[in-house]
Amino acid sequence: MKNVLIVGGSSAIAAACARRWAEQGANLFLTGRQPLRLDAVAQDLRVRGAGNVLTHVLDMNDHLQHPAMLDACRRALGSIDIVLIAHGSLPDQTQCERDVGAALHELSTNAISTIALLTLLAGLLESQRSGTLAVIASVAGDRGRPSNYVYGAAKAAVATFCEGLRARLFKSGVRVLTIKPGFVDTPMTAGLSLPGPLVASPERVAADIVRAVERGKDALYTPWFWSGIMLVIRALPGFVFKRVSL
């Protein structure tokens, strides 16, 4: 029976992943900022067959509370087999360009808080000599676009950190999976003008994530076609990219 820690447990993608693990009988420890939403997700998971479901209220930007959350998780679950880090926000790029405080807050939410928690988790799983760290980054981190470069910079930092962490933890038997979704139909993207054919459901992305964890993959573009799209985008020369990017 798997023991799974999910950070950002009430987000659409995280909840969809949790449903799949619940149907396998996993024990789940969910964290998030909104207790009512966490409780609603937890109740649904219990109905779906999860072994044990516990919740813990946590603002990831409060780094000093990370150790207490991990202590509570270990008391509840014992060892941790899978960690999914799925929290985050979609910044208002225009506001970030005008307000240094807003830019720094978004960088903290989408990068620094993740890196802080991963630093603690790495030591924990390294001592276990087992486990998987699955971290949601984004295709936006592959190149900086004018419309979302604060968000992209944060996700690029997470992806680079995970790449180094993967190499560090390899010999201890701990896997690190970097997840790069494209456009996903979630509350975070509601109201945005997105290209319909490229927008995936949280359930489709969750299926890819759970499968990638089971197969021990290092990196995942989801849905699959984003791998090809980003290959082309990364290959564009800078003088072309700055003229065509949005």
Secondary structure by P-SEA (a helix, b strand, c coil): cbbbbbcccccaaaaaaaaaaaaabbbbbbbcccaaaaaaaaaaaaaacccbbbbbbbccccccaaaaaaaaaaaacccccbbbbbbbbbcaaaaaaccaaaaaaaaaaccaaaaaaaaaaaaaaaaacbbbbbbbbcccccccccccaaaaaaaaaaaaaaaaaaaaaccccbbbbbbbbccccccccccccccccccccaaaaaaaaaaaaaacccccccccaaaaaaaaaaaccaaaaaaccc
